[in-house]
Amino acid sequence: MALLDKLKEARAELEAQGRDPWTAKLENALQCVEAISTVALLDLLRAPSTTATARRLAAVMRNLNFIPIKSRRLMPGGRAGNTVTRGWARSIREMKSSPQRRPVPASQLGGGSHAI
């Protein structure tokens, strides 16, 4: 079997599974982690720092319910200068798919004039 045929077969298997191979590795590594930098994640995965790998990582991290952040505390030394790094953190609040608003009845708005 030619190399290209093997690659096509491997790609078909991955697409059939529907999960990125990084997902299982990151799930295990991030069990007790509240926040981590993108650079540390790419080092953990031994992936190059390119736009393509960062986008792939972003998709996996969103599926794991992490939110993107910019922080100084993820850098060694933490508070020095204007150094900001990007990373991922677990949400403190429960994540919702969309904001839900209910209309406020007019009786609760307290219409009328107010003395100042």
C-alpha atoms as one frame of an Amber mdcrd trajectory, in Angstrom:
protein
   0.000   0.000   0.000   1.389   3.388  -0.966   2.060   6.073   1.608  -0.679
   8.338   0.247  -3.213   5.523   0.507  -2.223   4.940   4.132  -2.587   8.650
   4.867  -6.039   8.743   3.254  -7.090   5.719   5.283  -5.814   7.271   8.528
  -7.632  10.534   7.780 -10.854   8.634   7.089 -10.545   6.840  10.444 -10.029
  10.135  12.276 -13.018  11.728  10.579 -15.108   8.674  11.421 -14.237   9.032
  15.087 -15.203  12.721  14.987 -12.790  13.712  17.756  -9.465  15.428  17.532
  -6.645  13.217  18.875  -5.556  16.105  21.101  -8.859  15.986  23.011  -8.089
  12.846  25.035  -4.566  13.990  25.845  -5.753  17.423  26.992  -8.656  16.008
  29.013  -6.216  13.911  31.030  -3.627  16.673  31.444  -6.086  19.419  32.450
  -8.181  17.605  35.060  -7.111  19.814  37.994  -5.938  22.885  36.061  -7.909
  26.134  36.341  -5.836  28.248  33.908  -2.979  27.573  31.494  -1.186  29.498
  28.770  -1.446  28.608  25.104   2.345  28.246  24.909   2.295  25.691  27.745
  -0.448  23.728  25.986   1.488  23.668  22.724   4.576  22.495  24.639   2.493
  19.772  26.280   1.274  18.620  22.877   4.747  19.066  21.350   3.190  21.100
  18.550   4.798  24.053  16.755   3.628  27.600  17.518   1.816  28.341  14.286
  -1.528  29.897  13.477  -2.921  26.568  12.284  -2.037  24.726  15.489  -3.368
  27.585  17.625  -6.707  27.450  15.788  -6.868  23.680  16.165  -6.056  24.034
  19.873  -8.754  26.718  20.258 -11.414  24.400  18.842 -10.411  21.608  21.224
 -10.290  23.929  24.254 -13.741  25.357  23.505 -15.106  21.809  23.317 -13.575
  21.202  26.763 -15.489  24.278  28.066 -12.461  26.514  28.599 -12.669  30.226
  27.795  -9.895  32.304  26.165  -8.141  34.870  28.380  -5.326  37.416  28.345
  -3.433  37.493  31.616  -0.243  38.678  33.257  -0.314  36.004  35.930   0.353
  33.191  33.455   3.802  34.635  32.766   6.790  33.762  34.941   7.244  36.725
  37.274   3.598  37.595  36.811   3.315  41.332  37.339   6.336  42.774  35.599
   5.862  45.351  32.879   3.415  45.174  30.046   3.872  41.471  29.399   0.553
  39.816  28.649   0.106  36.228  27.558  -2.878  34.464  26.112  -4.280  31.298
  27.521  -7.325  29.374  28.651  -9.288  29.232  31.908 -12.220  27.274  33.235
 -15.406  29.259  33.521 -16.404  30.199  37.057 -20.071  30.461  36.144 -22.202
  27.928  34.377 -21.902  28.409  30.628 -25.104  29.156  28.718 -25.625  28.798
  25.030 -27.213  32.246  24.757 -28.362  34.979  27.127 -31.986  34.676  28.092
 -33.910  37.824  28.902 -37.439  38.082  30.129 -39.470  41.211  29.512 -40.056
  43.265  32.676 -43.734  44.038  33.306 -44.644  47.737  33.299 -45.957  47.453
  36.869 -42.426  46.660  38.104 -40.827  49.583  36.270 -42.286  52.075  38.773
 -43.562  54.643  36.288 -44.497  58.168  37.333 -42.510  61.188  38.438 -39.975
  61.043  41.222 -39.050  63.901  43.522 -35.352  64.650  43.583
